[in-house]
C-alpha cells in the first residue's frame, strides 16, 4: 500500500468543488460537491441516534436501494435536523437542483448537512450554491481540498487521506475526507466522512466491508460523549480502475479492506485529534484482554472519562483516573494483574503494576504527557484480544466553543 497526497479526488473519475454560498457563515466556503463521471456503487453507515436529520433519512433511502449514486452535496453551518417534513422536502429540492445542473437522476444525489440543529435551510442560497458547485467541479487535489474545507464547522483543519494498492493487476486508489470536532461519540460520531474509490466491487461486498470496518475505526472515537443527529459515512466506488469485479471474499477483497481500514482509521484519528479545544490526541490501546468486546469496552471507557481527559490536558500522570475508568467499564478483570504504560514521542514509562504505582519519575511522565499525541497502553494479562480507541484532552476551550455555538 502506497500513501499518497490527496483526498476525494485522488481516485480516477472523481471531481469536487467547494464554494461560498452564505448558508450561515460569511467569507468562507460552506458548500461542497463530490461528483463521479460515471455512476457508483454506494455504501453507507449512519448515526444510531433515534433523532435523525433529514439528510440521513434521504441518504439511507438511496444507499439501501438499488440506485447508483453519482454526486454528494454537502452544506455546513445548518444541520437540517429536527426540521420536520419540510427539512426532508428540502433534501429532495437540493437533489433536484443538483440533478438538473449535472444532468443526472435526483435519486443518484446524496445530501449531507452539518451545523446547528433546528434551523431551516435557506433554500435560495442552497440551490444557488448547487449551481455554483456544478460549474466549479473539476478533477485535482486543489478542488478536493476546497471541498474538505467547505464541510468544516468548528474543525480547525481540513482532514484528508489517500492510498494506492494493486488489485487484480490494476492500480486502485482510495481517498477520503471528513469533518468532525465536537458532538463526537462511538456508534457514529458528529461527523461526516466521504470515501471515494475507483475499485470495481459489488455493492453487497462494499457495504459489508464498510459496516465491518467502522466498528474498529470511527466507532472507536469519542470527543465528548454526544452522538450526533447527522453522522454519515459514505463510500462511492465507480469501478474505473478496471479490475475484475470483486464479487466474493479472497485476496483482492482483503487488499481492498486493508486499504479501506487505513483510510477510515486515519480519518477517525484526525477527528479525535481535532476535538473542540483539544491540544492532544489521546490513544488508548488495550492488549491481552479476554475477548474483543471487553477490549473495546475498556478502551472506550478510558477515552470517555472526563477526569482522565482533564488530567491529560494538565499533563498530570493521574493513573488512578485510568484505573477507575477501567473498573467501571463493566468488563471483568483482575486489577492486581494489569500493567499500565504511558507513551509518546518523548518516551515510554510503566506507571502501574502489581496493583500499585510503579517506580517512575513524575517529571518524565509530564514530559511524555506534554506531547501532541499520547498513548495509554493497558496490558490486561488475560488473553490475546486487543482494541484501540481514540479521544482527546478536555480543555477550557471546549466549554467556550460550545457555550456560544449557536451564535
RAMO-V233816 format. One line per field, one symbol per residue. ss: DSSP state (H for helix, E for strand, L for the rest). phi: phi as a letter, one per 40 degrees, with the letter a starting at -180 (. if undefined). psi: psi as a letter, one per 40 degrees, with the letter a starting at -180 (. if undefined). Layout:
# RAMO-V233816
ss->???
phi->???
psi->???
This chain:
# RAMO-V233816
ss->LEEELLLLLLLLLEEEEEELLLLLLLLLLLEEEEEEEEEEEEEEEELLLLLLLHHHHHHHHHHLLLLLEEEEEEEEEELLLLLHHHHHHHHHHHHHHHHHHHLLLHHHEEEEEEEELLLLLLHHHHHHHHHHHHHHLELLHHHHHHHHHHLLLLLLLLEEEEEEEEELLEEEEEEEEEELLLLLLLLLLLLEEEEEELLLELHHHHHHHHHHHHHHLHHHELLLLLLLLLLEEEEEELLLLLLLLELLLLHHHHHHHHHHHHHHHHHHHHHHHLLLLLLLEEEEEEEEELLHHHHHHHHHHHHLLHHHHHHHHLLLLLHHHHHHHHHLLLLLLLLLLLEEEEEELLEEEEEEELLEELLLLHHHHHHHHLLLEEEEEEELLLLLEEEEEEEELLLHHHHHHHHLLLL
phi->.bcbchacbcccgbbaabbcbgcacbfacabbbbbbcbdbcbbabbdccccbcdcccccccccccccccbabbbbbhbcfbfbgcccccccccccccccccbgbcdcbbcbbbaiccgcccccccccccccccccccachcccccdccccccbcdcacbaaaabbbbfgbcbbbbaaabiabfbadggbcabbbbbacccaccccccccccccccbbccbbabagbcccbdabbbbbbgccgccdcbacicccccccccccccccccccccccbddgcbacbbbbbbfccacccccdcccccccccccccccccfbcccdccccccccchccacccccbbbbaacchabcbaafgacccbccccccccccccbbbbbbccfbabcaabbbaacbbdcdcccccbdcc
psi->hhhiiabeedihehiiihihefddiifiheiihhhhdiiihiiihiiehdhhiddddddddddeaeiiieihhhiidhefifeadddddddddddddddddefiideehihiiiahieiiigdddddddddddddeiiiiddddddddddeiceieiihiiiiiihhfeihhhhiiiiihdifhiifiigihhhhiieihiidddddddddddddecdefhhdeehhieehhhihhheeedeihhheiiaddddddddddddddddddddddefiheieihhhhhhifididdddddddddddehddddddddefhfgdddddddddedeihiheediihihiaeeahihehifeihigihdddddddeeiehhhhhhhefdaeiiihihaiihiddddddedfdd.
